[in-house]
Amino acid sequence: MDRLAALEIFVRVVDTGSFSAVARNQRIGQPAVSKAVVQLEEWLGVSLLMRSTRSVVPTEAGRIFYERAKRTIEEADEAVLAARGSARSLSGKLRVSTSVCFGRLHVIPNLSVFLAEHPDLHIELVLDDRHLDLVNEGIDVSLRMGAMPDSNMTARRIAEGRRIVVATPVYLQRHGTPTSPGELISHQAIMYTRGGGDESWRSWTFRKDTAEVSVVLQGRVKVTAAEGIREAVNCDMGLAVSSEWNFWPDLRSGKVVEVLEDWTLPPTNLSAVYPTGRLAGTKARAFVSFVERFMAAELSLPAVGARVPKVVQEGTRQHAQ
């Protein structure tokens, strides 16, 4: 039995749900397709497919085997491309995960360039603020911000960004512009929370020269997704400590502004994370290199509107009087 060929037949049967469809596409007889699957089942000692007159669906063991078999085929194809020196011509499917906000603001606007470079490549973008199980979800690479909770994962830092305090000019006109970190406790903060009692995003340490000030933020609104933080701030509900990446278009347009610019917060990292125990595939590495390039280009652009406009500063003084 040609195991690689049998794996490919099995994967195609699961994808199409039909032995006859695979036979037509592969230009072989349907008995040959059935025989390849049966030989796999005999070799593994488990049933991979549940067959009926109307459908073919994988068993539980079949679903697990399907994911691994698909990876094996993709990695074999990538090995052939690399050996032939044609790895630039990528094809097949690449499954990428990242947060909703980062994906919407940064990945999707740049994605057409990468697709144009690789016309035979298909991207499946999984937008989710949760840290997904990359193996079980079939993810080739994940773009994650912040600390990595699992030190066993294969991760590479590809960009570093600032954390800043942001608010809209309207909010600052109404409530005043803080001039020191200690003044933040009198403001409504929109806070990011991962649930489960995690309150780490309430406490921040600001630094300026040799000075260091720790602040515990107060606020009535907690949000479990960065996109919700951004929307709440843009609706003038409060200020927020956030990665500048999450407010990139708003900072450039002046819709939100940065406050406490003379003070710094711990930076945040953007990392490429690969499934545990697997080498990064050619397609995943190419995509990560592309993200690294466009993020470097974005960070080199001036953040227009980052500073508090004069009208806001004047409104603040009037509010304080």
C-alpha positions as CSV (number, residue, x, y, z in Angstrom):
1,M,0.0,0.0,0.0
2,D,1.3,3.5,-0.9
3,R,0.4,5.1,2.4
4,L,0.8,8.7,1.3
5,A,-1.5,8.1,-1.7
6,A,-4.0,6.3,0.6
7,L,-3.8,9.2,3.1
8,E,-4.7,11.6,0.3
9,I,-7.6,9.5,-0.9
10,F,-8.9,9.3,2.7
11,V,-8.7,13.0,3.2
12,R,-10.5,13.7,-0.1
13,V,-13.2,11.2,0.8
14,V,-13.8,13.1,4.1
15,D,-13.7,16.5,2.3
16,T,-16.2,15.5,-0.3
17,G,-18.3,12.9,1.7
18,S,-18.3,10.7,-1.4
19,F,-16.2,7.7,-2.7
20,S,-17.5,8.3,-6.2
21,A,-16.6,12.0,-6.2
22,V,-13.0,11.1,-5.3
23,A,-12.9,8.4,-7.9
24,R,-14.0,10.9,-10.6
25,N,-11.5,13.6,-9.5
26,Q,-8.6,11.1,-9.2
27,R,-9.6,9.4,-12.4
28,I,-9.6,5.9,-10.8
29,G,-12.2,3.3,-10.2
30,Q,-14.4,3.6,-7.1
31,P,-13.3,0.1,-5.9
32,A,-9.7,1.5,-5.8
33,V,-10.9,4.3,-3.5
34,S,-12.7,1.9,-1.2
35,K,-9.7,-0.5,-1.2
36,A,-7.3,2.3,-0.1
37,V,-9.5,3.3,2.8
38,V,-10.0,-0.3,3.9
39,Q,-6.3,-0.9,3.8
40,L,-5.8,2.1,6.0
41,E,-8.4,0.9,8.5
42,E,-6.8,-2.6,8.5
43,W,-3.3,-1.0,9.1
44,L,-4.6,1.2,11.9
45,G,-6.9,-1.4,13.4
46,V,-9.8,1.1,13.7
47,S,-12.8,2.1,11.7
48,L,-12.3,5.5,10.1
49,L,-15.6,6.1,8.2
50,M,-19.2,5.4,8.8
51,R,-20.8,4.4,5.4
52,S,-24.4,4.5,4.4
53,T,-26.2,4.6,1.0
54,R,-26.5,8.4,1.3
55,S,-23.4,9.6,3.1
56,V,-19.9,9.0,4.3
57,V,-18.8,10.6,7.6
58,P,-15.7,10.1,9.7
59,T,-15.9,8.2,13.0
60,E,-14.3,9.9,16.1
61,A,-11.0,8.1,15.3
62,G,-11.5,9.1,11.7
63,R,-11.8,12.8,12.6
64,I,-8.6,12.7,14.6
65,F,-6.8,10.8,11.9
66,Y,-8.1,13.2,9.2
67,E,-6.4,16.2,10.8
68,R,-3.1,14.5,11.1
69,A,-3.3,13.0,7.7
70,K,-4.1,16.4,6.1
71,R,-1.0,17.8,7.9
72,T,1.2,15.0,6.6
73,I,0.0,15.6,3.0
74,E,0.6,19.4,3.3
75,E,4.1,18.9,4.8
76,A,5.0,16.4,2.1
77,D,3.9,18.9,-0.6
78,E,5.9,21.7,1.1
79,A,9.0,19.4,1.2
80,V,8.7,18.8,-2.5
81,L,8.4,22.6,-3.2
82,A,11.4,23.3,-1.0
83,A,13.5,20.6,-2.7
84,R,12.6,22.0,-6.1
85,G,13.5,25.5,-5.0
86,S,10.0,26.7,-5.8
87,A,8.7,27.4,-2.3
88,R,7.8,30.9,-3.3
89,S,4.9,29.5,-5.4
90,L,2.7,28.6,-2.4
91,S,-0.6,26.6,-2.9
92,G,-3.2,24.9,-0.8
93,K,-4.8,26.1,2.4
94,L,-3.4,28.1,5.3
95,R,-5.4,28.4,8.5
96,V,-4.5,31.4,10.6
97,S,-5.9,32.6,13.9
98,T,-5.7,35.9,15.6
99,S,-7.8,38.3,17.7
100,V,-10.9,39.9,16.2
101,C,-9.5,43.5,16.5
102,F,-6.0,42.8,15.3
103,G,-7.4,40.7,12.4
104,R,-9.9,43.4,11.3
105,L,-7.5,46.4,11.6
106,H,-4.2,44.9,10.5
107,V,-4.4,41.5,8.8
108,I,-7.4,41.8,6.6
109,P,-6.5,45.2,5.1
110,N,-3.1,43.8,4.1
111,L,-4.2,40.3,3.1
112,S,-4.9,41.0,-0.6
113,V,-1.2,41.8,-1.1
114,F,-0.2,38.3,0.2
115,L,-2.9,36.6,-1.8
116,A,-1.7,38.4,-5.0
117,E,1.8,37.1,-4.4
118,H,0.5,33.6,-4.0
119,P,-2.6,33.1,-6.4
120,D,-2.9,29.4,-5.7
121,L,-3.0,29.8,-1.9
122,H,-6.3,29.9,0.1
123,I,-6.4,31.6,3.5
124,E,-8.8,30.6,6.3
125,L,-8.7,33.4,8.9
126,V,-10.1,32.4,12.3
127,L,-10.9,35.5,14.4
128,D,-11.2,34.8,18.1
129,D,-9.9,36.6,21.2
130,R,-9.6,33.2,23.0
131,H,-6.3,31.3,22.9
132,L,-7.4,28.3,20.8
133,D,-6.0,24.9,20.9
134,L,-4.0,25.1,17.7
135,V,-3.8,21.3,17.2
136,N,-7.4,20.5,17.8
137,E,-8.6,23.5,15.7
138,G,-6.3,22.7,12.8
139,I,-4.5,26.1,13.0
140,D,-1.2,26.4,11.1
141,V,-0.1,29.6,12.9
142,S,-1.6,32.0,15.4
143,L,-0.8,35.7,15.8
144,R,-1.1,36.6,19.5
145,M,-0.4,39.7,21.6
146,G,1.0,39.7,25.1
147,A,2.5,37.0,27.2
148,M,2.3,33.4,26.1
149,P,0.4,31.4,28.8
150,D,1.9,28.0,27.7
151,S,5.7,28.0,27.6
152,N,5.6,24.7,25.7
153,M,4.3,26.4,22.6
154,T,6.7,27.3,19.7
155,A,6.5,31.1,19.5
156,R,8.6,33.8,17.8
157,R,8.2,37.5,18.6
158,I,7.7,39.4,15.4
159,A,6.8,43.0,16.6
160,E,6.8,45.1,19.8
161,G,4.3,47.8,20.4
162,R,3.6,50.4,23.0
163,R,0.8,50.3,25.5
164,I,-0.8,53.7,25.9
165,V,-3.7,55.5,27.6
166,V,-6.3,56.6,25.1
167,A,-9.5,58.5,25.2
168,T,-11.7,60.6,22.8
169,P,-11.5,64.4,22.8
170,V,-15.2,64.4,23.8
171,Y,-14.5,62.3,26.9
172,L,-11.6,64.5,27.9
173,Q,-13.6,67.7,27.4
174,R,-16.3,66.3,29.7
175,H,-14.1,64.8,32.4
176,G,-10.7,66.5,32.2
177,T,-7.3,65.3,30.9
178,P,-5.2,63.4,33.4
179,T,-1.7,64.9,33.8
180,S,-0.3,62.2,36.0
181,P,-1.0,58.4,36.5
182,G,-2.5,59.0,39.9
183,E,-5.3,61.1,38.4
184,L,-6.5,58.0,36.5
185,I,-8.3,56.7,39.5
186,S,-10.9,59.5,39.2
187,H,-11.7,58.4,35.6
188,Q,-14.0,55.7,34.2
189,A,-11.7,53.1,32.7
190,I,-12.9,50.6,30.1
191,M,-11.1,47.4,31.2
192,Y,-10.2,44.2,29.4
193,T,-10.9,41.0,31.3
194,R,-10.3,37.4,30.3
195,G,-12.9,36.2,32.9
196,G,-12.3,33.7,35.7
197,G,-11.5,36.4,38.2
198,D,-8.5,37.7,36.3
199,E,-8.0,41.3,37.5
200,S,-4.5,41.8,36.1
201,W,-5.6,44.4,33.6
202,R,-6.7,46.7,36.4
203,S,-3.2,47.3,37.8
204,W,-0.6,49.2,35.8
205,T,2.9,50.5,36.6
206,F,3.8,53.8,34.9
207,R,7.4,55.0,34.5
208,K,9.0,58.4,33.8
209,D,12.7,58.8,34.1
210,T,13.5,57.4,37.6
211,A,9.9,57.8,38.9
212,E,7.5,54.8,39.1
213,V,3.8,55.0,39.9
214,S,1.4,52.0,40.2
215,V,-2.3,52.6,39.6
216,V,-5.3,50.4,40.0
217,L,-7.9,51.5,37.5
218,Q,-11.6,51.9,38.4
219,G,-14.4,51.4,36.0
220,R,-18.0,50.2,35.6
221,V,-17.4,48.5,32.2
222,K,-15.4,45.3,31.6
223,V,-15.1,43.8,28.2
224,T,-13.8,40.4,27.1
225,A,-12.7,41.4,23.6
226,A,-10.3,44.2,22.4
227,E,-12.8,45.2,19.7
228,G,-15.3,46.0,22.5
229,I,-12.7,48.1,24.4
230,R,-12.2,50.1,21.2
231,E,-15.9,50.6,20.6
232,A,-16.6,51.7,24.2
233,V,-13.8,54.2,24.1
234,N,-14.9,55.5,20.7
235,C,-18.4,56.0,22.2
236,D,-16.9,58.4,24.8
237,M,-17.6,56.0,27.7
238,G,-14.2,56.2,29.3
239,L,-10.4,55.9,28.8
240,A,-8.5,52.7,28.4
241,V,-5.0,51.2,28.6
242,S,-4.4,49.4,25.4
243,S,-2.0,48.4,22.7
244,E,-1.6,51.2,20.2
245,W,-2.3,48.6,17.5
246,N,-5.9,48.3,18.7
247,F,-6.5,52.0,18.1
248,W,-4.2,52.5,15.1
249,P,-6.7,54.1,12.7
250,D,-8.4,56.1,15.5
251,L,-5.1,57.6,16.6
252,R,-4.2,58.5,13.0
253,S,-7.5,60.2,12.4
254,G,-7.6,62.0,15.7
255,K,-10.8,60.2,16.8
256,V,-9.0,59.2,19.9
257,V,-5.9,60.7,21.5
258,E,-3.0,59.5,23.7
259,V,-2.7,61.0,27.2
260,L,0.1,60.8,29.7
261,E,2.6,60.7,26.8
262,D,5.5,61.4,29.1
263,W,4.9,58.2,31.0
264,T,5.6,54.7,29.7
265,L,4.0,51.4,30.3
266,P,5.4,47.9,29.7
267,P,5.3,47.2,26.0
268,T,3.3,44.4,24.4
269,N,4.6,41.8,21.9
270,L,3.1,40.3,18.8
271,S,4.2,36.7,18.4
272,A,3.7,34.0,15.8
273,V,2.7,30.8,17.6
274,Y,2.9,27.4,16.0
275,P,1.2,24.1,17.1
276,T,3.2,22.3,19.8
277,G,5.5,19.6,18.5
278,R,5.4,20.6,14.9
279,L,7.8,22.4,12.7
280,A,6.4,25.6,11.1
281,G,5.3,24.9,7.5
282,T,6.6,26.8,4.5
283,K,3.2,28.6,4.1
284,A,3.1,29.5,7.7
285,R,6.6,30.9,7.7
286,A,6.0,32.9,4.5
287,F,2.8,34.4,6.1
288,V,4.6,35.3,9.3
289,S,7.4,37.0,7.3
290,F,4.7,39.0,5.4
291,V,3.1,40.1,8.7
292,E,6.5,41.1,10.1
293,R,7.1,43.3,7.1
294,F,3.8,45.1,7.1
295,M,3.9,45.6,10.9
296,A,7.3,47.2,10.6
297,A,6.0,49.5,7.9
298,E,3.0,50.5,10.0
299,L,5.2,51.2,13.1
300,S,7.4,53.5,11.0
301,L,4.4,55.7,10.2
302,P,3.7,58.7,12.4
303,A,0.6,58.3,14.6
304,V,-1.2,61.4,13.3
305,G,-3.6,62.7,16.0
306,A,-1.8,60.9,18.9
307,R,-1.4,64.2,20.8
308,V,-4.1,65.9,22.7
309,P,-5.5,68.8,20.5
310,K,-5.3,72.3,21.9
311,V,-9.1,72.6,22.1
312,V,-9.2,69.6,24.4
313,Q,-6.5,71.0,26.6
314,E,-8.4,74.3,26.8
315,G,-11.6,72.5,27.5
316,T,-9.9,70.6,30.3
317,R,-8.7,73.8,32.0
318,Q,-12.2,75.3,31.8
319,H,-13.6,72.1,33.3
320,A,-11.2,72.3,36.2
321,Q,-12.1,75.8,37.1
